[in-house]
């Protein structure tokens, strides 16, 4: 993949997330993709913060979209190379303090195969 194609994946990711379009978001991921998030570790300690596969991703994000209808991400920085995208953004939810977030998407053959979220 070229850097430009990976940046287009990042833009599509943010568009899908901010419109809470679960199916469009999932279409960016490989069927066996892995996702790690500290929020996941807090809400579902049994996962140790890691879920695998589109069914698990669907369950996680569907819950988030339903629980947090105002959830939005504002991009502050995108950096990509041929196999990875590093994203920095601000997580906004009504009645919560804004949170700075970094996330890495690993890309293979045009799909996200792994994502890792980092925040305080």
Biopython code that builds the backbone (N, CA, C, O; Angstrom):
import numpy as np
from Bio.PDB.StructureBuilder import StructureBuilder

atoms = [
    (1, "UNK", "N", (0.854, -1.186, 0.000)),
    (1, "UNK", "CA", (0.000, 0.000, 0.000)),
    (1, "UNK", "C", (0.890, 1.237, 0.000)),
    (1, "UNK", "O", (1.990, 1.244, 0.552)),
    (2, "UNK", "N", (0.383, 2.258, -0.627)),
    (2, "UNK", "CA", (1.111, 3.511, -0.590)),
    (2, "UNK", "C", (0.680, 4.308, 0.641)),
    (2, "UNK", "O", (-0.371, 4.064, 1.234)),
    (3, "UNK", "N", (1.511, 5.244, 0.992)),
    (3, "UNK", "CA", (1.194, 6.125, 2.113)),
    (3, "UNK", "C", (-0.137, 6.826, 1.881)),
    (3, "UNK", "O", (-0.953, 6.935, 2.796)),
    (4, "UNK", "N", (-0.358, 7.299, 0.659)),
    (4, "UNK", "CA", (-1.597, 8.027, 0.360)),
    (4, "UNK", "C", (-2.830, 7.136, 0.520)),
    (4, "UNK", "O", (-3.853, 7.594, 1.029)),
    (5, "UNK", "N", (-2.751, 5.887, 0.100)),
    (5, "UNK", "CA", (-3.880, 4.968, 0.270)),
    (5, "UNK", "C", (-4.144, 4.707, 1.751)),
    (5, "UNK", "O", (-5.297, 4.618, 2.174)),
    (6, "UNK", "N", (-3.082, 4.586, 2.530)),
    (6, "UNK", "CA", (-3.274, 4.374, 3.963)),
    (6, "UNK", "C", (-3.887, 5.605, 4.626)),
    (6, "UNK", "O", (-4.712, 5.473, 5.530)),
    (7, "UNK", "N", (-3.494, 6.790, 4.188)),
    (7, "UNK", "CA", (-4.134, 7.997, 4.718)),
    (7, "UNK", "C", (-5.618, 8.026, 4.370)),
    (7, "UNK", "O", (-6.431, 8.496, 5.166)),
    (8, "UNK", "N", (-5.977, 7.532, 3.195)),
    (8, "UNK", "CA", (-7.402, 7.497, 2.825)),
    (8, "UNK", "C", (-8.164, 6.513, 3.722)),
    (8, "UNK", "O", (-9.337, 6.737, 4.019)),
    (9, "UNK", "N", (-7.518, 5.437, 4.153)),
    (9, "UNK", "CA", (-8.138, 4.511, 5.106)),
    (9, "UNK", "C", (-8.394, 5.243, 6.424)),
    (9, "UNK", "O", (-9.462, 5.096, 7.019)),
    (10, "UNK", "N", (-7.421, 6.028, 6.878)),
    (10, "UNK", "CA", (-7.587, 6.782, 8.123)),
    (10, "UNK", "C", (-8.750, 7.757, 8.021)),
    (10, "UNK", "O", (-9.554, 7.863, 8.948)),
    (11, "UNK", "N", (-8.845, 8.464, 6.911)),
    (11, "UNK", "CA", (-9.954, 9.417, 6.741)),
    (11, "UNK", "C", (-11.303, 8.682, 6.731)),
    (11, "UNK", "O", (-12.273, 9.150, 7.327)),
    (12, "UNK", "N", (-11.356, 7.550, 6.062)),
    (12, "UNK", "CA", (-12.594, 6.750, 6.048)),
    (12, "UNK", "C", (-12.920, 6.241, 7.449)),
    (12, "UNK", "O", (-14.089, 6.185, 7.830)),
    (13, "UNK", "N", (-11.908, 5.874, 8.212)),
    (13, "UNK", "CA", (-12.080, 5.405, 9.585)),
    (13, "UNK", "C", (-12.737, 6.486, 10.434)),
    (13, "UNK", "O", (-13.708, 6.222, 11.143)),
    (14, "UNK", "N", (-12.198, 7.716, 10.361)),
    (14, "UNK", "CA", (-12.769, 8.818, 11.140)),
    (14, "UNK", "C", (-14.189, 9.152, 10.696)),
    (14, "UNK", "O", (-15.055, 9.418, 11.529)),
    (15, "UNK", "N", (-14.427, 9.138, 9.397)),
    (15, "UNK", "CA", (-15.781, 9.416, 8.900)),
    (15, "UNK", "C", (-16.767, 8.367, 9.427)),
    (15, "UNK", "O", (-17.844, 8.714, 9.909)),
    (16, "UNK", "N", (-16.403, 7.105, 9.335)),
    (16, "UNK", "CA", (-17.285, 6.039, 9.814)),
    (16, "UNK", "C", (-17.498, 6.139, 11.320)),
    (16, "UNK", "O", (-18.615, 5.963, 11.805)),
    (17, "UNK", "N", (-16.436, 6.418, 12.053)),
    (17, "UNK", "CA", (-16.561, 6.512, 13.504)),
    (17, "UNK", "C", (-17.443, 7.682, 13.905)),
    (17, "UNK", "O", (-18.325, 7.541, 14.752)),
    (18, "UNK", "N", (-17.207, 8.827, 13.303)),
    (18, "UNK", "CA", (-17.947, 10.027, 13.702)),
    (18, "UNK", "C", (-19.401, 10.031, 13.257)),
    (18, "UNK", "O", (-20.212, 10.780, 13.802)),
    (19, "UNK", "N", (-19.740, 9.209, 12.279)),
    (19, "UNK", "CA", (-21.148, 9.069, 11.887)),
    (19, "UNK", "C", (-21.769, 7.835, 12.530)),
    (19, "UNK", "O", (-22.943, 7.531, 12.318)),
    (20, "UNK", "N", (-20.964, 7.133, 13.315)),
    (20, "UNK", "CA", (-21.398, 5.902, 14.013)),
    (20, "UNK", "C", (-21.920, 4.865, 13.017)),
    (20, "UNK", "O", (-22.882, 4.145, 13.282)),
    (21, "UNK", "N", (-21.247, 4.816, 11.859)),
    (21, "UNK", "CA", (-21.604, 3.869, 10.806)),
    (21, "UNK", "C", (-20.800, 2.581, 11.039)),
    (21, "UNK", "O", (-19.698, 2.406, 10.519)),
    (22, "UNK", "N", (-21.386, 1.707, 11.827)),
    (22, "UNK", "CA", (-20.695, 0.491, 12.259)),
    (22, "UNK", "C", (-20.269, -0.385, 11.092)),
    (22, "UNK", "O", (-19.141, -0.877, 11.077)),
    (23, "UNK", "N", (-21.134, -0.587, 10.126)),
    (23, "UNK", "CA", (-20.793, -1.470, 9.001)),
    (23, "UNK", "C", (-19.676, -0.885, 8.142)),
    (23, "UNK", "O", (-18.806, -1.618, 7.673)),
    (24, "UNK", "N", (-19.695, 0.417, 7.935)),
    (24, "UNK", "CA", (-18.609, 1.048, 7.171)),
    (24, "UNK", "C", (-17.292, 0.932, 7.940)),
    (24, "UNK", "O", (-16.245, 0.669, 7.350)),
    (25, "UNK", "N", (-17.350, 1.129, 9.249)),
    (25, "UNK", "CA", (-16.153, 0.993, 10.074)),
    (25, "UNK", "C", (-15.596, -0.421, 9.985)),
    (25, "UNK", "O", (-14.398, -0.610, 9.771)),
    (26, "UNK", "N", (-16.461, -1.408, 10.150)),
    (26, "UNK", "CA", (-16.022, -2.801, 10.102)),
    (26, "UNK", "C", (-15.469, -3.195, 8.733)),
    (26, "UNK", "O", (-14.592, -4.054, 8.642)),
    (27, "UNK", "N", (-15.974, -2.576, 7.676)),
    (27, "UNK", "CA", (-15.499, -2.908, 6.321)),
    (27, "UNK", "C", (-14.038, -2.531, 6.114)),
    (27, "UNK", "O", (-13.411, -2.993, 5.160)),
    (28, "UNK", "N", (-13.492, -1.706, 6.988)),
    (28, "UNK", "CA", (-12.089, -1.306, 6.899)),
    (28, "UNK", "C", (-11.152, -2.323, 7.543)),
    (28, "UNK", "O", (-9.934, -2.236, 7.392)),
    (29, "UNK", "N", (-11.731, -3.293, 8.265)),
    (29, "UNK", "CA", (-10.963, -4.266, 9.039)),
    (29, "UNK", "C", (-10.961, -5.649, 8.400)),
    (29, "UNK", "O", (-11.949, -6.077, 7.802)),
    (30, "UNK", "N", (-9.847, -6.329, 8.537)),
    (30, "UNK", "CA", (-9.739, -7.734, 8.176)),
    (30, "UNK", "C", (-10.652, -8.551, 9.098)),
    (30, "UNK", "O", (-10.880, -8.159, 10.242)),
    (31, "UNK", "N", (-11.168, -9.667, 8.616)),
    (31, "UNK", "CA", (-12.066, -10.512, 9.422)),
    (31, "UNK", "C", (-11.439, -10.959, 10.739)),
    (31, "UNK", "O", (-12.145, -11.158, 11.728)),
    (32, "UNK", "N", (-10.117, -11.119, 10.757)),
    (32, "UNK", "CA", (-9.433, -11.604, 11.959)),
    (32, "UNK", "C", (-8.676, -10.501, 12.701)),
    (32, "UNK", "O", (-7.774, -10.789, 13.488)),
    (33, "UNK", "N", (-9.034, -9.262, 12.457)),
    (33, "UNK", "CA", (-8.320, -8.133, 13.055)),
    (33, "UNK", "C", (-8.363, -8.174, 14.581)),
    (33, "UNK", "O", (-9.296, -8.701, 15.186)),
    (34, "UNK", "N", (-7.332, -7.607, 15.173)),
    (34, "UNK", "CA", (-7.233, -7.494, 16.625)),
    (34, "UNK", "C", (-7.299, -6.023, 17.009)),
    (34, "UNK", "O", (-6.799, -5.156, 16.292)),
    (35, "UNK", "N", (-7.927, -5.756, 18.158)),
    (35, "UNK", "CA", (-8.044, -4.382, 18.651)),
    (35, "UNK", "C", (-7.725, -4.366, 20.135)),
    (35, "UNK", "O", (-8.286, -5.140, 20.910)),
    (36, "UNK", "N", (-6.808, -3.468, 20.532)),
    (36, "UNK", "CA", (-6.471, -3.289, 21.933)),
    (36, "UNK", "C", (-6.840, -1.883, 22.365)),
    (36, "UNK", "O", (-6.546, -0.916, 21.662)),
    (37, "UNK", "N", (-7.487, -1.763, 23.525)),
    (37, "UNK", "CA", (-7.866, -0.460, 24.055)),
    (37, "UNK", "C", (-7.904, -0.499, 25.579)),
    (37, "UNK", "O", (-8.433, -1.444, 26.163)),
    (38, "UNK", "N", (-7.340, 0.532, 26.231)),
    (38, "UNK", "CA", (-7.462, 0.616, 27.693)),
    (38, "UNK", "C", (-8.923, 0.706, 28.143)),
    (38, "UNK", "O", (-9.269, 0.182, 29.201)),
    (39, "UNK", "N", (-9.781, 1.358, 27.361)),
    (39, "UNK", "CA", (-11.215, 1.440, 27.696)),
    (39, "UNK", "C", (-11.835, 0.041, 27.687)),
    (39, "UNK", "O", (-12.670, -0.275, 28.535)),
    (40, "UNK", "N", (-11.435, -0.780, 26.749)),
    (40, "UNK", "CA", (-11.924, -2.155, 26.669)),
    (40, "UNK", "C", (-11.486, -2.936, 27.909)),
    (40, "UNK", "O", (-12.255, -3.720, 28.466)),
    (41, "UNK", "N", (-10.255, -2.715, 28.327)),
    (41, "UNK", "CA", (-9.727, -3.401, 29.511)),
    (41, "UNK", "C", (-10.513, -3.001, 30.765)),
    (41, "UNK", "O", (-10.736, -3.832, 31.645)),
    (42, "UNK", "N", (-10.930, -1.745, 30.849)),
    (42, "UNK", "CA", (-11.698, -1.270, 31.998)),
    (42, "UNK", "C", (-13.126, -1.828, 31.979)),
    (42, "UNK", "O", (-13.609, -2.328, 32.995)),
    (43, "UNK", "N", (-13.798, -1.744, 30.834)),
    (43, "UNK", "CA", (-15.199, -2.165, 30.738)),
    (43, "UNK", "C", (-15.351, -3.682, 30.730)),
    (43, "UNK", "O", (-16.344, -4.214, 31.226)),
    (44, "UNK", "N", (-14.367, -4.375, 30.166)),
    (44, "UNK", "CA", (-14.426, -5.840, 30.060)),
    (44, "UNK", "C", (-13.073, -6.422, 30.481)),
    (44, "UNK", "O", (-12.291, -6.852, 29.632)),
    (45, "UNK", "N", (-12.796, -6.436, 31.796)),
    (45, "UNK", "CA", (-11.478, -6.882, 32.273)),
    (45, "UNK", "C", (-11.083, -8.278, 31.800)),
    (45, "UNK", "O", (-9.896, -8.573, 31.659)),
    (46, "UNK", "N", (-12.062, -9.129, 31.557)),
    (46, "UNK", "CA", (-11.764, -10.499, 31.122)),
    (46, "UNK", "C", (-11.030, -10.536, 29.774)),
    (46, "UNK", "O", (-10.385, -11.534, 29.454)),
    (47, "UNK", "N", (-11.123, -9.459, 28.984)),
    (47, "UNK", "CA", (-10.448, -9.404, 27.685)),
    (47, "UNK", "C", (-8.993, -8.982, 27.802)),
    (47, "UNK", "O", (-8.214, -9.144, 26.864)),
    (48, "UNK", "N", (-8.629, -8.434, 28.968)),
    (48, "UNK", "CA", (-7.309, -7.839, 29.155)),
    (48, "UNK", "C", (-7.052, -6.747, 28.117)),
    (48, "UNK", "O", (-5.905, -6.454, 27.778)),
    (49, "UNK", "N", (-8.141, -6.150, 27.616)),
    (49, "UNK", "CA", (-8.035, -5.037, 26.678)),
    (49, "UNK", "C", (-7.957, -5.421, 25.216)),
    (49, "UNK", "O", (-7.836, -4.541, 24.364)),
    (50, "UNK", "N", (-8.022, -6.718, 24.890)),
    (50, "UNK", "CA", (-7.832, -7.176, 23.512)),
    (50, "UNK", "C", (-9.037, -7.974, 23.027)),
    (50, "UNK", "O", (-9.482, -8.910, 23.692)),
    (51, "UNK", "N", (-9.557, -7.597, 21.865)),
    (51, "UNK", "CA", (-10.581, -8.406, 21.203)),
    (51, "UNK", "C", (-10.073, -8.782, 19.821)),
    (51, "UNK", "O", (-9.253, -8.084, 19.225)),
    (52, "UNK", "N", (-10.589, -9.922, 19.323)),
    (52, "UNK", "CA", (-10.140, -10.442, 18.026)),
    (52, "UNK", "C", (-11.341, -10.794, 17.165)),
    (52, "UNK", "O", (-12.293, -11.422, 17.627)),
    (53, "UNK", "N", (-11.279, -10.378, 15.907)),
    (53, "UNK", "CA", (-12.308, -10.723, 14.938)),
    (53, "UNK", "C", (-13.416, -9.688, 14.837)),
    (53, "UNK", "O", (-13.676, -8.928, 15.771)),
    (54, "UNK", "N", (-14.062, -9.681, 13.675)),
    (54, "UNK", "CA", (-15.089, -8.674, 13.416)),
    (54, "UNK", "C", (-16.301, -8.790, 14.331)),
    (54, "UNK", "O", (-16.912, -7.772, 14.657)),
    (55, "UNK", "N", (-16.667, -9.984, 14.750)),
    (55, "UNK", "CA", (-17.810, -10.111, 15.663)),
    (55, "UNK", "C", (-17.529, -9.395, 16.977)),
    (55, "UNK", "O", (-18.396, -8.692, 17.498)),
    (56, "UNK", "N", (-16.339, -9.565, 17.510)),
    (56, "UNK", "CA", (-15.967, -8.904, 18.758)),
    (56, "UNK", "C", (-15.873, -7.392, 18.568)),
    (56, "UNK", "O", (-16.290, -6.627, 19.438)),
    (57, "UNK", "N", (-15.325, -6.964, 17.431)),
    (57, "UNK", "CA", (-15.267, -5.529, 17.140)),
    (57, "UNK", "C", (-16.676, -4.943, 17.045)),
    (57, "UNK", "O", (-16.946, -3.872, 17.589)),
    (58, "UNK", "N", (-17.563, -5.641, 16.360)),
    (58, "UNK", "CA", (-18.951, -5.195, 16.220)),
    (58, "UNK", "C", (-19.604, -5.021, 17.594)),
    (58, "UNK", "O", (-20.236, -3.998, 17.856)),
    (59, "UNK", "N", (-19.454, -6.001, 18.452)),
    (59, "UNK", "CA", (-20.042, -5.948, 19.788)),
    (59, "UNK", "C", (-19.489, -4.759, 20.575)),
    (59, "UNK", "O", (-20.251, -4.038, 21.218)),
    (60, "UNK", "N", (-18.187, -4.550, 20.532)),
    (60, "UNK", "CA", (-17.538, -3.487, 21.272)),
    (60, "UNK", "C", (-18.005, -2.118, 20.792)),
    (60, "UNK", "O", (-18.404, -1.282, 21.603)),
    (61, "UNK", "N", (-17.960, -1.881, 19.488)),
    (61, "UNK", "CA", (-18.313, -0.555, 18.980)),
    (61, "UNK", "C", (-19.812, -0.297, 19.001)),
    (61, "UNK", "O", (-20.236, 0.841, 19.199)),
    (62, "UNK", "N", (-20.614, -1.320, 18.803)),
    (62, "UNK", "CA", (-22.069, -1.145, 18.897)),
    (62, "UNK", "C", (-22.426, -0.668, 20.298)),
    (62, "UNK", "O", (-23.226, 0.253, 20.459)),
    (63, "UNK", "N", (-21.838, -1.291, 21.305)),
    (63, "UNK", "CA", (-22.064, -0.871, 22.686)),
    (63, "UNK", "C", (-21.611, 0.575, 22.899)),
    (63, "UNK", "O", (-22.324, 1.362, 23.521)),
    (64, "UNK", "N", (-20.445, 0.922, 22.392)),
    (64, "UNK", "CA", (-19.923, 2.284, 22.559)),
    (64, "UNK", "C", (-20.842, 3.314, 21.896)),
    (64, "UNK", "O", (-21.140, 4.350, 22.491)),
    (65, "UNK", "N", (-21.289, 3.037, 20.679)),
    (65, "UNK", "CA", (-22.164, 3.977, 19.977)),
    (65, "UNK", "C", (-23.503, 4.135, 20.689)),
    (65, "UNK", "O", (-24.067, 5.229, 20.718)),
    (66, "UNK", "N", (-24.011, 3.053, 21.260)),
    (66, "UNK", "CA", (-25.288, 3.124, 21.976)),
    (66, "UNK", "C", (-25.133, 3.831, 23.324)),
    (66, "UNK", "O", (-25.992, 4.630, 23.695)),
    (67, "UNK", "N", (-24.072, 3.557, 24.052)),
    (67, "UNK", "CA", (-23.822, 4.161, 25.354)),
    (67, "UNK", "C", (-23.431, 5.620, 25.264)),
    (67, "UNK", "O", (-23.763, 6.420, 26.139)),
    (68, "UNK", "N", (-22.717, 5.965, 24.192)),
    (68, "UNK", "CA", (-22.136, 7.306, 24.040)),
    (68, "UNK", "C", (-22.584, 7.937, 22.715)),
    (68, "UNK", "O", (-21.771, 8.086, 21.803)),
    (69, "UNK", "N", (-23.855, 8.304, 22.600)),
    (69, "UNK", "CA", (-24.348, 8.814, 21.316)),
    (69, "UNK", "C", (-23.652, 10.091, 20.840)),
    (69, "UNK", "O", (-23.695, 10.403, 19.650)),
    (70, "UNK", "N", (-23.017, 10.830, 21.740)),
    (70, "UNK", "CA", (-22.327, 12.067, 21.345)),
    (70, "UNK", "C", (-20.841, 11.842, 21.026)),
    (70, "UNK", "O", (-20.131, 12.799, 20.721)),
    (71, "UNK", "N", (-20.368, 10.602, 21.093)),
    (71, "UNK", "CA", (-18.951, 10.291, 20.870)),
    (71, "UNK", "C", (-18.487, 10.795, 19.504)),
    (71, "UNK", "O", (-19.074, 10.471, 18.471)),
    (72, "UNK", "N", (-17.418, 11.598, 19.524)),
    (72, "UNK", "CA", (-16.817, 12.130, 18.305)),
    (72, "UNK", "C", (-15.309, 12.204, 18.487)),
    (72, "UNK", "O", (-14.811, 12.410, 19.593)),
    (73, "UNK", "N", (-14.590, 12.031, 17.380)),
    (73, "UNK", "CA", (-13.143, 12.149, 17.386)),
    (73, "UNK", "C", (-12.741, 13.305, 16.479)),
    (73, "UNK", "O", (-13.226, 13.423, 15.354)),
    (74, "UNK", "N", (-11.844, 14.159, 16.982)),
    (74, "UNK", "CA", (-11.315, 15.264, 16.184)),
    (74, "UNK", "C", (-9.846, 14.988, 15.896)),
    (74, "UNK", "O", (-9.027, 14.931, 16.814)),
    (75, "UNK", "N", (-9.519, 14.818, 14.637)),
    (75, "UNK", "CA", (-8.150, 14.508, 14.214)),
    (75, "UNK", "C", (-7.234, 15.687, 14.516)),
    (75, "UNK", "O", (-7.554, 16.837, 14.217)),
    (76, "UNK", "N", (-6.088, 15.374, 15.117)),
    (76, "UNK", "CA", (-5.069, 16.405, 15.298)),
    (76, "UNK", "C", (-3.812, 16.107, 14.484)),
    (76, "UNK", "O", (-3.067, 17.023, 14.137)),
    (77, "UNK", "N", (-3.572, 14.826, 14.175)),
    (77, "UNK", "CA", (-2.386, 14.473, 13.394)),
    (77, "UNK", "C", (-2.543, 13.074, 12.800)),
    (77, "UNK", "O", (-3.030, 12.156, 13.460)),
    (78, "UNK", "N", (-2.124, 12.932, 11.554)),
    (78, "UNK", "CA", (-2.089, 11.626, 10.888)),
    (78, "UNK", "C", (-0.707, 11.454, 10.264)),
    (78, "UNK", "O", (-0.211, 12.342, 9.571)),
    (79, "UNK", "N", (-0.097, 10.306, 10.518)),
    (79, "UNK", "CA", (1.183, 9.977, 9.914)),
    (79, "UNK", "C", (1.078, 8.547, 9.401)),
    (79, "UNK", "O", (0.651, 7.646, 10.122)),
    (80, "UNK", "N", (1.470, 8.352, 8.155)),
    (80, "UNK", "CA", (1.347, 7.013, 7.575)),
    (80, "UNK", "C", (2.611, 6.632, 6.830)),
    (80, "UNK", "O", (3.353, 7.484, 6.341)),
    (81, "UNK", "N", (2.834, 5.324, 6.759)),
    (81, "UNK", "CA", (3.833, 4.777, 5.855)),
    (81, "UNK", "C", (3.161, 3.639, 5.095)),
    (81, "UNK", "O", (1.933, 3.598, 5.017)),
    (82, "UNK", "N", (3.924, 2.728, 4.541)),
    (82, "UNK", "CA", (3.325, 1.706, 3.673)),
    (82, "UNK", "C", (2.537, 0.641, 4.426)),
    (82, "UNK", "O", (1.742, -0.071, 3.813)),
    (83, "UNK", "N", (2.735, 0.512, 5.738)),
    (83, "UNK", "CA", (2.023, -0.548, 6.456)),
    (83, "UNK", "C", (1.425, -0.125, 7.797)),
    (83, "UNK", "O", (0.947, -0.966, 8.558)),
    (84, "UNK", "N", (1.452, 1.174, 8.084)),
    (84, "UNK", "CA", (0.986, 1.611, 9.396)),
    (84, "UNK", "C", (0.498, 3.058, 9.332)),
    (84, "UNK", "O", (1.008, 3.876, 8.567)),
    (85, "UNK", "N", (-0.507, 3.345, 10.161)),
    (85, "UNK", "CA", (-0.999, 4.707, 10.308)),
    (85, "UNK", "C", (-0.952, 5.049, 11.789)),
    (85, "UNK", "O", (-1.447, 4.290, 12.622)),
    (86, "UNK", "N", (-0.362, 6.181, 12.114)),
    (86, "UNK", "CA", (-0.356, 6.677, 13.480)),
    (86, "UNK", "C", (-1.311, 7.861, 13.517)),
    (86, "UNK", "O", (-1.131, 8.835, 12.786)),
    (87, "UNK", "N", (-2.329, 7.774, 14.371)),
    (87, "UNK", "CA", (-3.372, 8.801, 14.442)),
    (87, "UNK", "C", (-3.376, 9.415, 15.837)),
    (87, "UNK", "O", (-3.314, 8.705, 16.840)),
    (88, "UNK", "N", (-3.450, 10.718, 15.886)),
    (88, "UNK", "CA", (-3.670, 11.417, 17.138)),
    (88, "UNK", "C", (-4.993, 12.152, 17.004)),
    (88, "UNK", "O", (-5.273, 12.778, 15.981)),
    (89, "UNK", "N", (-5.808, 12.066, 18.061)),
    (89, "UNK", "CA", (-7.108, 12.728, 18.005)),
    (89, "UNK", "C", (-7.606, 13.057, 19.396)),
    (89, "UNK", "O", (-7.077, 12.578, 20.399)),
    (90, "UNK", "N", (-8.630, 13.882, 19.433)),
    (90, "UNK", "CA", (-9.270, 14.247, 20.695)),
    (90, "UNK", "C", (-10.612, 13.535, 20.750)),
    (90, "UNK", "O", (-11.430, 13.660, 19.840)),
    (91, "UNK", "N", (-10.828, 12.793, 21.816)),
    (91, "UNK", "CA", (-12.087, 12.075, 22.054)),
    (91, "UNK", "C", (-13.013, 13.012, 22.814)),
    (91, "UNK", "O", (-12.691, 13.474, 23.909)),
    (92, "UNK", "N", (-14.168, 13.284, 22.216)),
    (92, "UNK", "CA", (-15.162, 14.147, 22.837)),
    (92, "UNK", "C", (-16.448, 13.380, 23.078)),
    (92, "UNK", "O", (-16.967, 12.707, 22.187)),
    (93, "UNK", "N", (-16.955, 13.493, 24.306)),
    (93, "UNK", "CA", (-18.236, 12.928, 24.697)),
    (93, "UNK", "C", (-18.894, 13.950, 25.612)),
    (93, "UNK", "O", (-18.247, 14.487, 26.511)),
    (94, "UNK", "N", (-20.176, 14.223, 25.389)),
    (94, "UNK", "CA", (-20.897, 15.158, 26.249)),
    (94, "UNK", "C", (-20.720, 14.784, 27.711)),
    (94, "UNK", "O", (-20.767, 13.610, 28.077)),
    (95, "UNK", "N", (-20.518, 15.796, 28.538)),
    (95, "UNK", "CA", (-20.394, 15.646, 29.996)),
    (95, "UNK", "C", (-19.159, 14.863, 30.447)),
    (95, "UNK", "O", (-19.109, 14.382, 31.579)),
    (96, "UNK", "N", (-18.173, 14.736, 29.573)),
    (96, "UNK", "CA", (-16.889, 14.139, 29.941)),
    (96, "UNK", "C", (-15.782, 15.082, 29.498)),
    (96, "UNK", "O", (-15.939, 15.830, 28.533)),
    (97, "UNK", "N", (-14.667, 15.041, 30.207)),
    (97, "UNK", "CA", (-13.516, 15.839, 29.811)),
    (97, "UNK", "C", (-12.944, 15.289, 28.501)),
    (97, "UNK", "O", (-12.866, 14.075, 28.310)),
    (98, "UNK", "N", (-12.549, 16.184, 27.610)),
    (98, "UNK", "CA", (-11.926, 15.760, 26.351)),
    (98, "UNK", "C", (-10.668, 14.953, 26.665)),
    (98, "UNK", "O", (-9.958, 15.246, 27.627)),
    (99, "UNK", "N", (-10.402, 13.943, 25.854)),
    (99, "UNK", "CA", (-9.259, 13.055, 26.084)),
    (99, "UNK", "C", (-8.374, 13.007, 24.838)),
    (99, "UNK", "O", (-8.857, 12.804, 23.724)),
    (100, "UNK", "N", (-7.077, 13.196, 25.047)),
    (100, "UNK", "CA", (-6.114, 13.045, 23.960)),
    (100, "UNK", "C", (-5.840, 11.561, 23.762)),
    (100, "UNK", "O", (-5.598, 10.831, 24.724)),
    (101, "UNK", "N", (-5.879, 11.122, 22.511)),
    (101, "UNK", "CA", (-5.724, 9.708, 22.195)),
    (101, "UNK", "C", (-4.728, 9.550, 21.051)),
    (101, "UNK", "O", (-4.681, 10.374, 20.138)),
    (102, "UNK", "N", (-3.944, 8.497, 21.108)),
    (102, "UNK", "CA", (-3.113, 8.071, 19.985)),
    (102, "UNK", "C", (-3.543, 6.655, 19.632)),
    (102, "UNK", "O", (-3.846, 5.847, 20.510)),
    (103, "UNK", "N", (-3.566, 6.369, 18.341)),
    (103, "UNK", "CA", (-3.952, 5.026, 17.897)),
    (103, "UNK", "C", (-3.100, 4.647, 16.695)),
    (103, "UNK", "O", (-2.834, 5.465, 15.814)),
    (104, "UNK", "N", (-2.685, 3.397, 16.682)),
    (104, "UNK", "CA", (-1.903, 2.867, 15.568)),
    (104, "UNK", "C", (-2.749, 1.824, 14.852)),
    (104, "UNK", "O", (-3.288, 0.910, 15.475)),
    (105, "UNK", "N", (-2.858, 1.973, 13.537)),
    (105, "UNK", "CA", (-3.536, 0.991, 12.691)),
    (105, "UNK", "C", (-2.476, 0.293, 11.850)),
    (105, "UNK", "O", (-1.694, 0.948, 11.162)),
    (106, "UNK", "N", (-2.450, -1.016, 11.904)),
    (106, "UNK", "CA", (-1.557, -1.792, 11.040)),
    (106, "UNK", "C", (-2.361, -2.251, 9.833)),
    (106, "UNK", "O", (-3.457, -2.794, 9.978)),
    (107, "UNK", "N", (-1.812, -2.031, 8.639)),
    (107, "UNK", "CA", (-2.519, -2.286, 7.391)),
    (107, "UNK", "C", (-1.811, -3.382, 6.592)),
    (107, "UNK", "O", (-0.591, -3.366, 6.428)),
    (108, "UNK", "N", (-2.605, -4.331, 6.102)),
    (108, "UNK", "CA", (-2.097, -5.338, 5.157)),
    (108, "UNK", "C", (-3.137, -5.514, 4.064)),
    (108, "UNK", "O", (-4.321, -5.714, 4.336)),
    (109, "UNK", "N", (-2.676, -5.438, 2.831)),
    (109, "UNK", "CA", (-3.545, -5.646, 1.667)),
    (109, "UNK", "C", (-4.805, -4.792, 1.727)),
    (109, "UNK", "O", (-5.894, -5.245, 1.376)),
    (110, "UNK", "N", (-4.640, -3.548, 2.178)),
    (110, "UNK", "CA", (-5.739, -2.585, 2.150)),
    (110, "UNK", "C", (-6.733, -2.685, 3.293)),
    (110, "UNK", "O", (-7.753, -1.997, 3.281)),
    (111, "UNK", "N", (-6.454, -3.537, 4.289)),
    (111, "UNK", "CA", (-7.354, -3.685, 5.439)),
    (111, "UNK", "C", (-6.583, -3.523, 6.743)),
    (111, "UNK", "O", (-5.387, -3.808, 6.809)),
    (112, "UNK", "N", (-7.276, -3.066, 7.771)),
    (112, "UNK", "CA", (-6.694, -2.941, 9.094)),
    (112, "UNK", "C", (-6.632, -4.343, 9.711)),
    (112, "UNK", "O", (-7.654, -5.020, 9.821)),
    (113, "UNK", "N", (-5.448, -4.770, 10.105)),
    (113, "UNK", "CA", (-5.292, -6.090, 10.724)),
    (113, "UNK", "C", (-5.096, -5.992, 12.233)),
    (113, "UNK", "O", (-5.286, -6.968, 12.958)),
    (114, "UNK", "N", (-4.716, -4.809, 12.697)),
    (114, "UNK", "CA", (-4.552, -4.600, 14.132)),
    (114, "UNK", "C", (-4.673, -3.117, 14.435)),
    (114, "UNK", "O", (-4.257, -2.265, 13.649)),
    (115, "UNK", "N", (-5.250, -2.831, 15.589)),
    (115, "UNK", "CA", (-5.314, -1.443, 16.066)),
    (115, "UNK", "C", (-5.020, -1.435, 17.551)),
    (115, "UNK", "O", (-5.453, -2.309, 18.303)),
    (116, "UNK", "N", (-4.263, -0.410, 17.954)),
    (116, "UNK", "CA", (-3.886, -0.258, 19.360)),
    (116, "UNK", "C", (-4.139, 1.188, 19.776)),
    (116, "UNK", "O", (-3.680, 2.123, 19.120)),
    (117, "UNK", "N", (-4.871, 1.359, 20.871)),
    (117, "UNK", "CA", (-5.223, 2.671, 21.380)),
    (117, "UNK", "C", (-4.356, 2.975, 22.595)),
    (117, "UNK", "O", (-4.114, 2.106, 23.433)),
    (118, "UNK", "N", (-3.888, 4.230, 22.681)),
    (118, "UNK", "CA", (-3.081, 4.684, 23.803)),
    (118, "UNK", "C", (-3.630, 5.991, 24.344)),
    (118, "UNK", "O", (-3.841, 6.937, 23.586)),
    (119, "UNK", "N", (-3.864, 6.052, 25.641)),
    (119, "UNK", "CA", (-4.224, 7.306, 26.302)),
    (119, "UNK", "C", (-3.993, 7.155, 27.797)),
    (119, "UNK", "O", (-3.805, 6.052, 28.308)),
    (120, "UNK", "N", (-4.012, 8.287, 28.482)),
    (120, "UNK", "CA", (-3.748, 8.286, 29.921)),
    (120, "UNK", "C", (-4.919, 7.831, 30.730)),
    (120, "UNK", "O", (-4.839, 7.779, 31.957)),
]
sb = StructureBuilder()
sb.init_structure("model")
sb.init_model(0)
sb.init_chain("A")
sb.init_seg("    ")
for serial, (resi, resn, name, xyz) in enumerate(atoms, 1):
    if name == "N":
        sb.init_residue(resn, " ", resi, " ")
    sb.init_atom(name, np.array(xyz, "f"), 0.0, 1.0, " ", f" {name:<3s}", serial, name[0])
structure = sb.get_structure()
